[in-house]
Structure formats: C-alpha cells, structure tokens
C-alpha cells in the first residue's frame, strides 16, 4: 500500500521532535547561538507561511485543471516545496541547535526529489509541450525574480482556500511543539540522553 507523502513528512517531523525531546542543547537554552538561531528560524517561518498562503491562492481549485505559471509559479516550478523547506529549516532553527535544521533539510531532500519527479511526470502527461516550455524556462526550486509576473486580477475558489488554511500554517504548530519540549526540558521533565549541537 502506497503511503501518502504528507504522512511521510509528518512522521519525519515526529522523529525529529522525538529526538529533540530526549536531547540536551550543547549551547544551553539562553546562549548566543540559540539567541541568534531562534529569530532566524522565525523569519524563515514567516516567509514559509506567507509563501504557502500565496501558493494556496493560486491553487484554489486550479492546480489540477490548468498549468500554473503565474505568481509564485513564475518564480520556480515548486514554490510550495521551497516554502516547506524554508519552514522545516525555520522550525529546526527555533530549537537553538544546528543538528535539527540540518537533519530537517537532509531528510526533506529525498522526499522532495520523489514528489517533484512524480508531479512533473503528471504535469507532462496532462499539459504536454506547454509544460515542456514552462519547465525549460523556469527553475525548479530556486526562485528567479527576473521571471516574476502576475495577473492584475485572479479569481479564487474560497472554499478550497478555507479547506487548506490549516495546512498552510503547519510551521507555527511545529514551533509551538518545540517551545513546549524546551519548557519541559527547563523544568527537568524530559530526559537529556543525547546532546545536540
């Protein structure tokens, strides 16, 4: 039975949070590095959530019907995956460690590779030469701001947006869980079997 990609990503985060739950931070909770990493993580989370909401507007029921090439899709072919990567690294940085954001990026890369390959195959089957031209002109993941274009107006399907809002803000939930785990460590309610750098 094929496991849904969302569940694989969720299990990945559960594993990383479990690692955090049984680990001490080498630099402590209030050291210089954690104090720098936390706001950097929050900034990446803000970019992630904003980007995911922007992509959600463009999806709003069109994704499987037309080839999306404007707005965030004019910058790169997989803006949602870019936002997920930034969000995952951002949540990882809020732990005040370097280990969790690095593991987040390294474990996300193979998931992204499989998902992007499958999605591009489906888009090629559905849109043919139109997708080939788009693929040739648009970077896969790193945005090209020189290609940015958006319509003056864009019609959205509000129900689709409302149904997906919770998915757009997952990094905020992740950050809340990290905060709870750190508080439990401060009050010595979780073990420190490992040390994360």
C-alpha positions in Angstrom: 0.0 0.0 0.0 1.3 3.4 -1.0 1.9 5.8 1.9 0.7 9.3 1.3 3.6 11.8 1.1 2.0 14.0 3.8 2.2 11.2 6.3 5.9 10.6 5.4 6.7 14.2 6.1 4.7 14.1 9.3 6.5 11.0 10.5 9.8 12.7 9.7 8.9 15.6 11.9 7.6 13.4 14.7 11.0 11.6 14.6 12.9 14.9 14.8 10.8 16.2 17.6 11.2 12.9 19.5 15.0 13.4 19.1 14.7 16.9 20.5 12.6 15.6 23.4 15.4 13.2 24.6 18.3 15.6 23.9 20.0 18.5 25.6 21.2 21.5 23.7 25.0 21.7 23.8 24.9 25.5 23.9 22.2 25.7 26.5 18.8 27.5 26.0 20.0 31.0 26.5 23.4 31.1 24.9 24.5 33.3 22.0 23.9 30.8 19.2 20.3 29.8 20.3 19.5 33.5 20.6 20.6 34.1 17.0 19.1 30.9 15.6 15.6 31.5 17.1 14.8 34.8 15.3 16.4 33.5 12.1 14.0 30.5 12.4 11.0 32.8 13.0 12.0 34.8 9.9 12.1 31.7 7.7 8.8 30.5 9.2 7.2 33.9 8.3 8.5 33.5 4.7 7.2 29.9 4.6 3.7 30.7 5.9 3.4 33.8 3.6 4.6 31.8 0.7 2.3 28.9 1.4 -0.7 31.2 1.6 0.3 32.9 -1.6 0.6 29.5 -3.4 -2.7 28.5 -1.8 -4.4 31.4 -3.5 -3.1 30.3 -6.9 -4.0 26.7 -6.3 -7.6 27.4 -5.1 -9.0 24.7 -7.3 -7.0 25.3 -10.4 -3.9 23.2 -9.8 -5.2 20.0 -11.4 -7.1 21.8 -14.2 -4.6 24.3 -15.6 -0.8 24.7 -15.7 0.0 27.3 -13.1 2.7 29.6 -14.5 2.0 33.0 -12.8 2.6 34.5 -9.4 4.7 32.1 -7.3 4.8 29.6 -10.2 6.5 32.2 -12.4 9.5 32.2 -9.9 10.0 28.5 -9.7 8.2 25.3 -10.6 7.8 24.1 -7.0 7.2 27.2 -4.8 5.2 25.1 -2.2 8.1 22.7 -1.7 10.5 25.7 -1.4 8.3 27.1 1.3 8.2 23.7 3.0 12.0 23.5 3.0 12.2 27.0 4.5 9.6 26.2 7.1 11.3 23.0 8.1 14.7 24.6 8.5 13.0 27.5 10.3 11.3 25.3 12.8 14.5 23.4 13.2 16.4 26.7 13.9 13.9 27.6 16.7 15.3 24.6 18.6 18.5 26.6 19.1 20.5 23.8 17.6 22.2 23.2 14.2 21.5 19.5 14.3 17.7 19.6 13.9 17.6 22.1 10.9 20.4 20.2 9.1 18.6 16.9 9.7 15.3 18.5 8.6 16.9 19.7 5.3 18.6 16.3 4.7 15.5 14.2 5.4 13.3 16.6 3.3 15.6 16.4 0.2 14.8 12.7 -0.8 11.0 13.3 -0.1 11.1 16.4 -2.3 13.0 14.6 -5.1 10.4 11.8 -5.3 7.4 14.1 -5.0 8.8 16.6 -7.6 9.6 13.9 -10.1 6.1 12.4 -9.8 4.4 15.7 -10.0 6.4 16.8 -13.1 5.6 13.5 -14.8 1.9 14.0 -14.2 2.1 17.6 -15.4 4.0 16.5 -18.6 1.2 13.9 -19.3 -1.5 16.4 -18.7 -0.1 19.5 -20.4 2.5 18.1 -22.9 4.5 20.7 -24.8 3.1 23.6 -22.7 4.7 22.0 -19.6 8.0 21.3 -21.5 8.3 25.0 -22.4 7.5 26.1 -18.9 10.0 23.6 -17.4 12.7 24.8 -19.8 12.2 28.4 -18.8 11.5 28.1 -15.1 13.9 27.0 -12.4 12.9 24.0 -10.3 13.4 25.3 -6.8 15.5 28.5 -6.5 13.4 31.5 -7.5 14.2 33.7 -10.4 12.8 37.1 -9.7 13.5 38.3 -13.2 10.8 36.0 -14.4 8.2 37.2 -12.0 4.8 38.0 -13.4 1.3 38.1 -12.0 -2.2 38.9 -13.3 -3.9 42.1 -12.3 -6.8 40.1 -11.0 -7.2 36.4 -10.1 -10.4 34.6 -9.4 -10.2 32.1 -6.4 -12.4 29.4 -5.1 -12.9 30.4 -1.5 -14.0 27.0 -0.2 -10.7 25.4 -1.4 -8.7 28.1 0.4 -10.6 27.7 3.6 -10.2 23.9 3.5 -6.4 24.2 3.2 -5.7 27.0 5.6 -4.6 24.7 8.4 -2.0 23.0 6.1 -0.6 26.5 5.2 0.4 27.3 8.8 2.0 24.0 9.9 5.3 25.6 10.9 3.5 27.6 13.6 2.3 24.4 15.1 5.8 22.9 14.9 7.2 25.9 16.6 4.7 25.6 19.4 5.6 22.0 19.9 9.3 22.9 20.0 8.5 25.5 22.7 6.7 23.0 24.8 9.5 20.5 24.5 12.0 23.1 25.5 9.9 24.2 28.5 9.7 20.5 29.7 13.5 20.3 29.5 13.9 23.5 31.5 11.7 22.0 34.2 13.6 18.7 34.0 10.5 16.8 32.9 12.2 15.3 29.9 15.5 13.2 29.8 18.7 14.5 28.3 20.1 11.3 26.9 21.7 12.9 23.9 23.4 16.2 23.2 22.6 18.2 20.1 24.9 20.7 18.6 
